[in-house]
Amino acid sequence: MAKIERVSINFKLPQPLVEALKAKAREQQTTATDLVIQGLHHVLGVNTTGIDNILHEITTRIAALETKQESDSHSKDNSRDNRLHSLADSAESKRLSTLEQKLEVVMRRMEVLEIAIASGKYSNNNRQRKPAYPYQQVSVELQAIPAQNLASRLGLTASSLDGDREKLTTPEFISWTRNRDPRSIGWQFHPEDGLYHPVQQ
């Protein structure tokens, strides 16, 4: 049997025609190449057995290549998806691990605080306890002070201190300064000397 030269020809078809060809091939459960060959046979009136055999062989090989290409494409997609899932799982695992470590640190700190509170380390009563010194404490009597000094003691400016004093009654001002004073001492303004005097409780 004489060897028949095989020639590859590329055709550019309109997109709608390509889509219609693929749809028809799916409908007839064949390949687009088979349909093109059938169309050429019909138009050219070619019906030679040898050519039919060659075309059949070409059609079979094209179909096999198309199947292999689809299989490779699915395999690549699956491989890519698997890699992406693997990376996502790895990142999520790292985040969870970091959160677990932070949570463990917080839990330890809470345990330390609970122990400290239970032992009375942070009890409010600690401020009222008198230190057990071997000598007697000497009480320091506070003196009258100017507006600038009291404002600094209360965390204010002298002008804001005077402004608040003018807005409040004398008892209200004493209570207000007592709430702001670091030693909870109330203060009263004496116009005769222009100084603020500590108020004994």
C-alpha contacts under 8 A as a table, 3 or more apart, distances in Angstrom:
res1	aa1	res2	aa2	distance
13	L	17	L	6.54
13	L	18	V	6.38
14	P	17	L	5.36
14	P	18	V	6.40
15	Q	18	V	5.07
15	Q	19	E	6.28
16	P	19	E	5.15
16	P	20	A	6.15
17	L	20	A	5.04
17	L	21	L	6.03
18	V	21	L	5.05
18	V	22	K	6.26
19	E	22	K	5.21
19	E	23	A	6.16
20	A	23	A	5.08
20	A	24	K	6.10
21	L	24	K	5.18
21	L	25	A	6.16
21	L	32	A	6.03
21	L	35	L	7.61
22	K	25	A	5.04
22	K	26	R	6.25
22	K	31	T	7.63
22	K	32	A	5.75
23	A	26	R	5.18
23	A	27	E	6.19
24	K	27	E	4.95
24	K	28	Q	6.22
24	K	32	A	7.88
25	A	28	Q	5.24
25	A	29	Q	5.78
25	A	30	T	5.02
25	A	31	T	5.19
25	A	32	A	5.35
25	A	35	L	6.89
26	R	29	Q	4.86
26	R	30	T	6.32
26	R	31	T	7.34
27	E	30	T	7.87
30	T	34	D	6.67
30	T	35	L	7.70
31	T	34	D	5.28
31	T	35	L	6.68
31	T	59	T	7.78
31	T	63	A	6.48
32	A	35	L	5.19
32	A	36	V	6.32
33	T	36	V	5.07
33	T	37	I	6.19
33	T	59	T	6.21
33	T	62	I	7.51
34	D	37	I	5.12
34	D	38	Q	6.13
34	D	59	T	6.04
35	L	38	Q	5.02
35	L	39	G	6.11
36	V	39	G	5.04
36	V	40	L	6.19
37	I	40	L	5.05
37	I	41	H	6.14
37	I	55	L	7.42
38	Q	41	H	5.09
38	Q	42	H	6.24
39	G	42	H	5.10
39	G	43	V	6.19
40	L	43	V	5.11
40	L	44	L	5.74
40	L	45	G	7.80
40	L	46	V	7.86
41	H	44	L	5.29
41	H	45	G	5.28
41	H	46	V	4.96
41	H	47	N	6.72
42	H	45	G	5.25
42	H	46	V	7.24
47	N	51	I	7.59
47	N	52	D	7.01
48	T	51	I	5.35
48	T	52	D	6.03
49	T	52	D	4.94
49	T	53	N	6.14
50	G	53	N	5.13
50	G	54	I	6.26
51	I	54	I	5.00
51	I	55	L	5.94
52	D	55	L	5.03
52	D	56	H	5.90
53	N	56	H	4.97
53	N	57	E	6.15
54	I	57	E	5.07
54	I	58	I	6.16
55	L	58	I	4.97
55	L	59	T	5.92
56	H	59	T	4.99
56	H	60	T	6.07
57	E	60	T	5.09
57	E	61	R	6.20
58	I	61	R	5.13
58	I	62	I	6.05
59	T	62	I	5.10
59	T	63	A	6.08
60	T	63	A	5.12
60	T	64	A	6.16
61	R	64	A	4.98
61	R	65	L	6.11
62	I	65	L	5.02
62	I	66	E	6.10
63	A	66	E	5.06
63	A	67	T	6.16
64	A	67	T	5.12
64	A	68	K	6.14
65	L	68	K	5.02
65	L	69	Q	6.01
66	E	69	Q	5.06
66	E	70	E	6.20
67	T	70	E	5.19
67	T	71	S	6.15
68	K	71	S	5.00
68	K	72	D	6.04
69	Q	72	D	5.06
69	Q	73	S	6.04
70	E	73	S	5.03
70	E	74	H	6.20
71	S	74	H	5.19
71	S	75	S	6.10
72	D	75	S	4.93
72	D	76	K	6.08
73	S	76	K	5.12
73	S	77	D	6.13
74	H	77	D	5.02
74	H	78	N	6.03
75	S	78	N	5.10
75	S	79	S	6.04
76	K	79	S	4.97
76	K	80	R	6.00
77	D	80	R	5.07
77	D	81	D	6.02
78	N	81	D	5.00
78	N	82	N	5.99
79	S	82	N	5.05
79	S	83	R	6.20
80	R	83	R	5.09
80	R	84	L	6.16
81	D	84	L	5.05
81	D	85	H	6.02
82	N	85	H	5.08
82	N	86	S	5.97
83	R	86	S	4.95
83	R	87	L	6.14
84	L	87	L	5.10
84	L	88	A	6.09
85	H	88	A	5.04
85	H	89	D	5.97
86	S	89	D	5.11
86	S	90	S	6.10
87	L	90	S	5.03
87	L	91	A	6.19
88	A	91	A	5.17
88	A	92	E	6.08
89	D	92	E	5.08
89	D	93	S	5.95
90	S	93	S	5.04
90	S	94	K	6.26
91	A	94	K	5.14
91	A	95	R	6.28
92	E	95	R	5.09
92	E	96	L	6.17
93	S	96	L	5.14
93	S	97	S	6.11
94	K	97	S	5.03
94	K	98	T	6.18
95	R	98	T	5.13
95	R	99	L	6.18
96	L	99	L	5.07
96	L	100	E	6.07
97	S	100	E	5.09
97	S	101	Q	6.28
98	T	101	Q	5.15
98	T	102	K	6.28
99	L	102	K	5.09
99	L	103	L	6.01
100	E	103	L	5.03
100	E	104	E	6.09
101	Q	104	E	5.06
101	Q	105	V	6.35
102	K	105	V	5.11
102	K	106	V	6.26
103	L	106	V	5.06
103	L	107	M	6.11
104	E	107	M	5.06
104	E	108	R	6.24
105	V	108	R	5.16
105	V	109	R	6.30
106	V	109	R	5.12
106	V	110	M	6.17
107	M	110	M	5.04
107	M	111	E	6.22
108	R	111	E	5.07
108	R	112	V	6.32
109	R	112	V	5.06
109	R	113	L	6.21
110	M	113	L	5.02
110	M	114	E	6.05
111	E	114	E	5.07
111	E	115	I	6.21
112	V	115	I	5.19
112	V	116	A	6.16
113	L	116	A	4.96
113	L	117	I	6.02
114	E	117	I	5.13
114	E	118	A	6.00
115	I	118	A	5.07
115	I	119	S	6.13
116	A	119	S	5.18
116	A	120	G	6.34
116	A	121	K	5.24
116	A	122	Y	6.64
117	I	120	G	5.09
117	I	121	K	5.71
117	I	122	Y	5.44
117	I	123	S	6.69
118	A	121	K	7.62
120	G	123	S	4.93
120	G	126	N	7.91
121	K	126	N	7.68
122	Y	126	N	7.40
123	S	126	N	5.68
124	N	127	R	6.08
124	N	128	Q	7.64
125	N	128	Q	5.24
125	N	129	R	6.39
126	N	129	R	5.23
133	Y	136	Q	7.14
142	L	198	P	6.73
143	Q	197	H	6.77
143	Q	198	P	7.11
144	A	195	L	5.91
144	A	196	Y	5.36
144	A	197	H	4.35
144	A	198	P	6.56
145	I	149	N	6.21
145	I	150	L	6.54
145	I	195	L	5.44
145	I	196	Y	5.32
145	I	197	H	6.66
146	P	149	N	5.57
146	P	150	L	6.49
146	P	194	G	7.15
146	P	195	L	4.80
146	P	196	Y	6.03
147	A	150	L	5.23
147	A	151	A	5.91
147	A	158	A	5.56
147	A	161	L	7.37
147	A	162	D	7.56
147	A	195	L	6.68
147	A	196	Y	6.71
148	Q	151	A	5.15
148	Q	152	S	6.24
148	Q	157	T	7.10
148	Q	158	A	5.02
149	N	152	S	5.17
149	N	153	R	6.23
150	L	153	R	4.90
150	L	154	L	6.13
150	L	158	A	7.85
150	L	196	Y	7.39
151	A	154	L	5.14
151	A	155	G	5.95
151	A	156	L	4.66
151	A	157	T	5.26
151	A	158	A	5.24
151	A	161	L	6.06
152	S	155	G	5.05
152	S	156	L	5.79
152	S	157	T	6.77
152	S	158	A	7.88
153	R	156	L	7.67
153	R	181	D	6.89
153	R	182	P	7.67
154	L	177	T	7.41
154	L	180	R	5.66
154	L	181	D	5.54
154	L	182	P	7.52
156	L	160	S	6.55
156	L	161	L	6.45
157	T	160	S	5.33
157	T	161	L	6.17
158	A	161	L	5.08
158	A	162	D	6.24
159	S	162	D	5.22
159	S	163	G	6.09
160	S	163	G	4.92
160	S	164	D	6.11
161	L	164	D	5.27
161	L	165	R	6.22
162	D	165	R	5.03
162	D	166	E	6.29
163	G	166	E	5.29
163	G	167	K	6.51
164	D	167	K	5.17
164	D	168	L	6.34
164	D	173	F	7.74
165	R	168	L	5.41
165	R	169	T	7.53
165	R	170	T	7.83
165	R	173	F	5.99
166	E	169	T	7.66
168	L	172	E	5.71
168	L	173	F	5.56
169	T	172	E	5.14
169	T	173	F	6.01
170	T	173	F	5.12
170	T	174	I	6.22
170	T	188	Q	7.06
171	P	174	I	5.15
171	P	175	S	6.24
172	E	175	S	5.15
172	E	176	W	5.96
173	F	176	W	4.90
173	F	177	T	6.08
173	F	187	W	7.54
173	F	188	Q	7.30
174	I	177	T	5.31
174	I	178	R	6.12
174	I	186	G	4.76
174	I	187	W	5.17
174	I	188	Q	5.90
174	I	199	V	7.58
175	S	178	R	5.03
175	S	179	N	6.33
175	S	186	G	6.12
176	W	179	N	5.31
176	W	180	R	6.63
176	W	186	G	7.54
177	T	180	R	5.10
177	T	181	D	5.89
177	T	184	S	7.90
177	T	185	I	7.17
177	T	186	G	5.21
177	T	187	W	5.99
178	R	181	D	5.19
178	R	183	R	7.94
178	R	184	S	4.65
178	R	185	I	4.69
178	R	186	G	4.01
178	R	187	W	7.00
179	N	184	S	5.98
179	N	185	I	7.90
179	N	186	G	7.81
180	R	184	S	6.95
181	D	184	S	4.82
181	D	185	I	5.78
181	D	186	G	7.29
182	P	185	I	7.65
185	I	198	P	6.64
185	I	199	V	6.86
185	I	200	Q	7.69
186	G	198	P	5.88
186	G	199	V	5.25
186	G	200	Q	7.56
187	W	196	Y	6.03
187	W	197	H	5.50
187	W	198	P	4.58
187	W	199	V	5.45
188	Q	196	Y	5.37
188	Q	197	H	5.26
188	Q	198	P	6.42
188	Q	199	V	6.55
189	F	194	G	6.97
189	F	195	L	5.93
189	F	196	Y	4.42
189	F	197	H	6.25
190	H	193	D	6.02
190	H	194	G	5.67
190	H	195	L	5.74
190	H	196	Y	6.20
190	H	197	H	7.05
191	P	194	G	4.73
191	P	195	L	7.15
